[in-house]
Amino acid sequence: MADNPEPLYDSSGDKVVTGTRYYLLPAFSGDGGGFYTTSPFCPGDIYQESSDSSLGQPVVFYGANYSTYDYKVGNVIYESTDLNIHFPSQLCLLLPNAWIVGPYDSTVGAWIITASGRIGFPGGPGPIWFKFEKFRDNEYVLLFDPSVCEFCQNIPKSYVGIVSEFDRRPALNNNSPLRLKIVKASDVLQVQEARLNKAMIASVV
């Protein structure tokens, strides 16, 4: 972690904070849309929308320094610091719903990211800690390199990418890390319109 990490910034240039809903969207046209789960209740598998204009489902972030039942809202999140990501369903609030690394899929040769982790204390259960690293202004790559997990040594430091064009599963994939923008849910209509316009222009060209 950098000695003086910079705050994360969303697509509008505002600081990213805990407890607020955001969409994670590819920074470039043609890289697909946002992320979603197949379960309407408690998330498990995660997929990426194939269309640029499809936003998927919002996520929320929480830092490493909180307990399972203390969801702090409004704390600024910084680059290269450990955080949890999860889909904010009230039905799943106290059930396993955090993004987690695993299992290893031998057919694609990568560790798959699912939303079946249980949020816990630092050092607590499983590889649920991720970090954002800056690629350029308001664009980031998502990294698995936890500094607070005692049980993650067997999983290598890796960036998150998409390993299959067929079912578009997020996984640890250093060959093609996905460059992301963090979009506040309240800004989503403008962003969706802009992404749709880009997609239409690209299809004409």
C-alpha angles and dihedrals in degrees: 000000000000118000091238107023118196122234118259113251128208125223091275093054095254122133115263113241138189121265096022122117117248137170119228107218133173113259094223133059113251095033094099133247138285132310129270142169130232096227122081091203118034116006123238118152120039126212135177122235111247094215120077090220095054110094101192117204129324123252134202129216130219129182127238096255104077138081127247093261100038108081104183116203129205102023113140115245119219135209117267094013125124117262143162124236123201144155108256102231112151088213089061100039096114097025130082105289107129122117108261137178113246167139110031110235110209092191092067097023097235144103107256121223115227134171097236101101124119114233112233147147125308108286087022135132117337139318100316099131122104136171134209117225121195117248095174136321110330091348123106145175120222115234134193106212108123121195094186103050119097094187103050102081094108092059115077125233103265145156123244118249141146114274103187130040088199101060098007101222120178112235143153101287121159092178094067114015112189114240110220143194121207109224122193111232091233089060095047100104093058091045093048091051091049092049091047091051091050091050092051092050091048092051091053094047 
